[in-house]
Amino acid sequence: MLLFVLDPYFFAAERAQEFPHRAQFLLESLKALHDNIAHLGSRLFVVAGRSVEVVPEVARQVGAKRVLAQSWTEPFGRERDRRVGEALAGHDVAFELFDGETMAPPASLRTGQGEPFRVFTPFSRAFAREIRVAPPLPAPRALPGCDAELDTVPIPTLASLGIAHNPRLVVGGERAARQRLREFLDGPADAYHHDRDRMDRPGTSRLSADLKFGTLSARSVWSAVQSKATGTEWQRSYLNELVWREFSHALLWDRPSLLTEPFRPAWQKFPFLSPTDPVGQRRWQAWCDGRTGFPVVDASARQLLQEGFVHNRARMISASVLTKDLLIDYRRGEAHYLHWLVDGDWAQNNAGWQWATGCGCDAQPYFRIFNPTSQGERFDPDGDYVRRWVPELAALPARWIHAPHNAPSDVLSKAGVRIGTDYPAPIVDHAEARNLFLRVAKTALG
C-alpha cells in the first residue's frame, strides 16, 4: 500500500503558514500524485497524525512486514526516521530507507583520509570518478490495488490552512515538472552556460522546486541532460550545478549544526547588528520590502514575495548587500528566504547564504563584496529585470536604471521618478559600507 502522512510538523495550519509558497506547491504535487496513482489502478492513503505514531500503527493494522521510505538529509527528517525505525523494530517490522533525494548517498564520498570534503572541486572530481548515475527506472504502467481499511482524510486545501492561493507560483506535480524539463531542453538549454547569470533572460531550468520536492529526481534530470547533447559546454555547466547540489546535501549530512552555526568557527561571534538595533531594524525592513535604493536588490526582494523565486545571481547580490553593506546576520536572510521560496531547501538555502557571506564551506572570501550597481549593469544590462519588479523605475533609460540616485534631474523628471518619494536613495553608501565591513571583518576574523 502507498501511504502519505499529514504530519502536523508541516500540515498544522500555523506551521504551513510559515512556508506558504512551498505549501501551495506541495499540495498541488500531492493532489497530482494521488490522481496519478488512482489512474494506475491503486490508491494513495492519506492519514493525519505524527509520523512516528502513524506509520507503526498503519503497519500494525495492515499486517505489514516491511516499510519502505526515502531517506532525508535534513536533521529533523533523520531523527524522525530514526524514531519510526525504532518503533517498527518493536513490532518486528523491517524499515528500509532508500536514497533518492540525491544521486549519491550523502556520506558516500570521502577524502583519501576518510574525511568529508571541505572544498567543492575535489568533491566534484571524486563524484565523477566514483559515482555512476544510473538512469531512472521506467514508470510502471499499472499498480496493484489495495482495499485496506484505514481512517483516511482528504488532502488539505490552501483555504483550510489559512493560506491564499498565489497564481504566480510554478505549478506543482510531476506532469508540470516534466513539461518544465522539456521546455528547458528544447529552449534555453543550449545557451545555459552564457545565460544562467543573466537576470533579464529565462536562461535557467526553473526545476529547483521539482528537485526539492521530488516531482523530478536529480537522476532523472541528470539523465535527460546527458541524453540531450553529450560533451557540450552548456551540459557540463548544468551538470556541474547538480553536483554542487550533491555537495550541499553532503555538507549538511555530515554537519547538521550548519543550520544554526557558520561552517567557519571564526564567524561565530561576528558583530552583525543586533535585531533590536534601530539602525539594523530599519535596514532589515527595507531589504525585506525591496526599498533599499539598490534596484537589483529591491527587484529580487519583490520577486521573492510575489513569485516565491529569486534568480541565483540576484540571490548572491542580495545576500552580499544584506550581510556586508547592511551588516545583518546571514541567518536572518536565510530564514526569510526559507519562508517565501517555493524551492526552499534547507541544505541548498543554507549553503548559498553561507557561501555568499564568506562563512561557509568553500565559500567566496569574505573580502569579495558584490557591488550591486555594477552587478546589475553586467547581468541586467538593459534593466529589464529591474523594470519588471520595480515598475516605478520602468521609464528610466538603461544608463541610469541601476543607479537612479545618480541620474540627472531632467532624466528623473522625464521618467516620473522622484528620489526619496517614488523610490528611495540608497540606504547606505556602498563604498563606505564596504570599507566599514572590511575593517570590522579584519578585526573580528583576525
N, C-alpha and C positions, 0 to 999 in steps of 0.2 A: 504494500500500500504506500501511497505518497502523502506525506504529512507536511503542513506548514503551520508553525506555531505563532500565534499573535501574542508575543511576549509583551507585557506591559512596559518592559525596559525601553521598547521602541514605540509601542502602539497605544499606551495610555495617552489620552489627549494632550495632557500637559507636556509629555515627552515628545510627541510627534510635532508639537508646535515649536520645539527647539530646532527643528530642521524641516521647515515646511516644504521647501522645493524638493528635497530628497524624498519626503513622504509622498508627494504627488507622483513622482517618477516610480517609486516603489509600488504604490497601489495600482498604478496603471500596468506595471510589469506583472504584478501578482494576478490581476484580473486576466491578462493575456495568457499567463501560464495556466491558470485554471481552465480557460476556454480551450487552449491547445490540447491539454490532457484529455478533456472531455471529447474533443474531436477525434482523438486517437483511441477512444473506447474505454477510458479509465476515469478516475476521479481523484481530484486533489482534496484531501480532507483538511479543512481549516479549523483549527481548535485554538481557543483562547486560554491563556494561563502562562505561568512561569515555565520556561523550557525545562528546567531541572526537575520539575514535578510532572509536567505534561508528557514528556517523551517516555519516561519509565512507566507511567500509568497506561498510556496507549499501548506500549509494548506488552504490558501485562494483560490488557483487555483482549488483544487480538492474538495472544499467544506467540509473539514474535521471538525468534531465536537470534536474529541479527538486526542491528540498526546501522544504517549507512548514512553518512553525512559528509559534507565538505568541510575541510579544516579552515581555520581563520587565523590570520596573523595578529589581529588586534588583541591586546592583553585581556580585555574583558571577555572576548569571544573564546579565547583559550581557556580561561577559568570556567566559563560556562560549560565548555565541552568536557573539561576535567570532571566537573561535578556530575554531569549527565553520565559520563562513563562509569564513575563510581557507583551511581545509583543503579545503573543497568547491571553492573557486575554483581550487585547484591541480589539480583533476580536471575543470575546465570544467563544473562543476555549479552552476546558479543556486541561491541561498539567499534565500528571501523570508520576511520576518518580518511578521506581521500583528498589529495592535493588538486585544486582546481582554480584557486584564486590567482595563482602564479603558474608559470610554465615549469619551474623547478621548485622543489621543496625549499623553503626559505633558508634552512640550515645546511643545505647540501653542498655549498661551495665554501671552501676554506683555503687559507694561505698555506704555503709549504710548512709553516709552523703549527698548522691546525687551528689558526685563529680566524675570527671573522674579518672580512675585508674592511679596510678603512678608506680606501681610495677606489673610485669607480673604474678607472682604466684597467688595473689588474683584475678586478672583478669581471669586467666585460670580456677580457681575454680568457679567463677561466670558464666563463659561460660558453664562449664559442668553442673552446677546446673540449669541455666535458659534458655539455648538455645537448642532447638531440631533441629538438622539439617535434614530437610525433604529431602527425595530422590528426584532427579530431575524428572520432568515430562517426559513421553516418547516423543520422537521426532515425529512430525507429518509425516504422510505418503503422504500427499499432501497439497498444499497451494492454496488458491483461486487466480485466475488470476487477472490481473489489466491492463486496457488499457488506463490509464491516459496519457494525452499529456503534457510532460514536456521537457524542454531543458536539456537533459542529456549529459554527457561527458563520454568518455572511461576511464577506470581505468588507472591511470598513469603507465608508465614503469619506471624502475630504470634509464634507459638512459635518459628519458625525464626530470628527476630530477637531472641529472648530478652525479649519484651515480653508481659506478662499482659494479657488482654482485660479491658476496663473496660465493663461493661454500662450505666453511667450516661451514657456519651457519646452525643451526637447521632449518628444513623446516616448513613453516607456514601452517595454515589451520587445520580444525577440524579433518580431516581424519588422518593427520600426528600426531596430538596431541593424538588421541585415540590409535594410534599404539604405541606411546611412553609410554602411561599409561599401555597398555597390556604388553609390553616388561619389564617394571619395575616390575609389579606384578608377572610376570612369571619368572623373573630372580633375580635381586639383592635385591628385597624387603625383602626376608627372613633374609638377613644379614644387613639390613639398619642400625640397631642400633649399629652394630660393624663397618661398613664400611663407614658411611656417612662422617666421618672425614678424611678418607684416600684419599689423593690427587692422589695416584697412581692407584686407582681402580674405576671402573664405578659403585660406590655404591649408587648414588643418582638417583632421578627420571628424572631429566632434564626437569621438567614441569614448571619451573618458568616463561618462556616466554608465555606459554599457559595460565597460571593463570593471567599474566599481561594483555594479550590481549583478554582473554575470549574465546579462542578457546576451552578451557575446563573451566567450572566453578569450583570454590572451592567446591561447594556442590557435583558436580559430582565426583571429586577426593576423597572427604571425604567418600562418599557412596561406591565407588569402593574399597577403602582400608578397610572399615569396613566389607564389604561382603567377603573379601578375607580370613581373619582369625581373628575372634574376640578374643580380650584379649591377643594377643601375644605381646612380648616385642617390636618387630620392629614396630608393628602397633601403639602402644602407643607413641613411639618415633616420628613416622612420623606425626601422627595426632597432636601431640604437636607442631610441626613446623607449621602446618596450623593455629593453634591458635595463635602462635607468629605473623603470618601474619595478623590475625584479630587485634591483639594488636597494630601493627604498623599503620594500617589504622585508628584505633580508635584514636591514638595519633594525627595523622595529622588532623583528622576531628575536634578535639577539640582545636588544637593548630596549625593553618595554618602557624604561624610565624616560625615553625620549619624548613621550607625550607630555611630560611635565618639566623636564630639565634639558638644558642645552647639551649637545654632544661634547662640546669643549668645556671642561670644568672652569676655565678662567672666566667664562661668561656667567657663572652662577650668580655673582653679585654685581653685575654690570649696572651702573647707576642710571637706568632709564627713569623717566619722570614718573612719579607716583600717580596712580589713578585718581587720587584726591587732590593733586596739584591743580590749581585753577588754569594755569597755562596748558598743562597736559590735557585737562578736560576739554578745553576749547579746541586744541589741535585734534584730539581724538574725534570729537564730534564732526569737525569739518572734514576730516578724512573719511569717516563713515558715510557722510551725507553727500560727498562729492562737491565740496565747497572749499577746497584748499587753494584755489588760484593757479594750480598746475593742471592744465586741461587734460592731459593724458591720464593723470591720476584720478581726476574727477570723472572722466568718462568711464574708467574701469570701475569706480565705486558705484556708479549708477547702473552700469551693465550688470554688476553683481546683484543688486537689489531687484532689478526688473527682469532679468533673464536667467539668473542663477548660474551664470557662467562668466568667466573673465579670460580673455586671451592670455596665453602664457607669458608673452613678452610684457603685457600690461601688468600681470601679477608681479613680475620681478621688479618693474619700475615702482609700482605702488608699495611693495614691501620695503624697498630700499628707502623710499621717501618717508614711510612711517617710522622705520627704526632708526634711520640715520639723520634725516633732516629734522624730524619731529621728536626724536628721542623717546619713542613709545615702545614698550616691550613687545617683541615679536609674538609672544603668546597671546596677546590681545587681538592682534591681526589674524593670527591663526584661528582663534575661536570664532571671530566674526565671519571669516570665510567659511568655516565649517558649518556655521548656522545657515548660510544662504546658498551655498553651492549645491547644484544638482549632483555634481560629481565629487562631493565632499568625502574624501577618503582619508582616514587617519594617517596612514603611512605616507601617502603622497603629499598631503597638505602639510604635514609636519616637516617632511624632508625639504619641501620647497621653501618654506618660511625660514628654516634654519640655514639653508644654503644662501638665500638672499641676504640674511642678516650677517652671515660670516661665522656663526657659532656652530654650524653643523659639520657632518662628516663630508670630507672632500668639498667643502664649501668654497665660495669665492672669498678672497682675502677681505678682511673687514675694511681695509682702506680702499677697496673698489666701491665707489659710490656712484650710482647712476644719476646723471643729470637729466631730469625729466623733460626739459626743453629740447636738448639735443637728441634724446632718445625718441621723442615724438617726431622731430624733424626727419630722423633717419628711417623710422619704421611706420610712420603715418605721414609721408611727405606731402600729400595733398590735403591732409586734415580731415579725410572722410570719416575716420573712426571718431574723432572728436565731434564732428558735426552731427553724427548720428546720436550720440549720447549726451552732448552738451549743446542743445539746439540754440541757446541764447548766443552762441558764438558762430552760428552757421553762416552768417553773411560775411565773416571776416575772410580776407584773402589768405591763401596758404602761407604767405610770408610771415604773417603775424598770428596765425591761429594757435600756435604753441607758446606764444609769449604775448598775449593780448595787452598786458600791462605796459609793454614797451611800444605798442603801436602809436603812431601819430594821432593827434586828436581828431584830425579830419577823417582818417581812416575809421576810427572808432565811431565817429558821428554817422558816417555813411552806413556803417554796419548796424547801427542802432544799439551799440554797446556802451554802457556807462560803467567803467571800472569802479567797484565799490558799491554799485547799486544793482546792475543787472548781473554782474559777475565779479567775484572778489579779486582783489590784488593777492599775490602770493602770500600765504600765511607766514612764511619765513623767506628770507633772502637765501637762495640755495648756496651761494658761495660762502656766506658767513656760517650757515648751518653746517656745511661740510667741514669747514675749518674747526668749528666747535666740536663736532663729533670726533674728528681725528685727535684733538687734544684730550678729550675725555677718554677715548678708547686707548690711547697710548698710555695714559695713567692707569686705567683700570685693568688693562690686559698685559701690562709690562712690556 
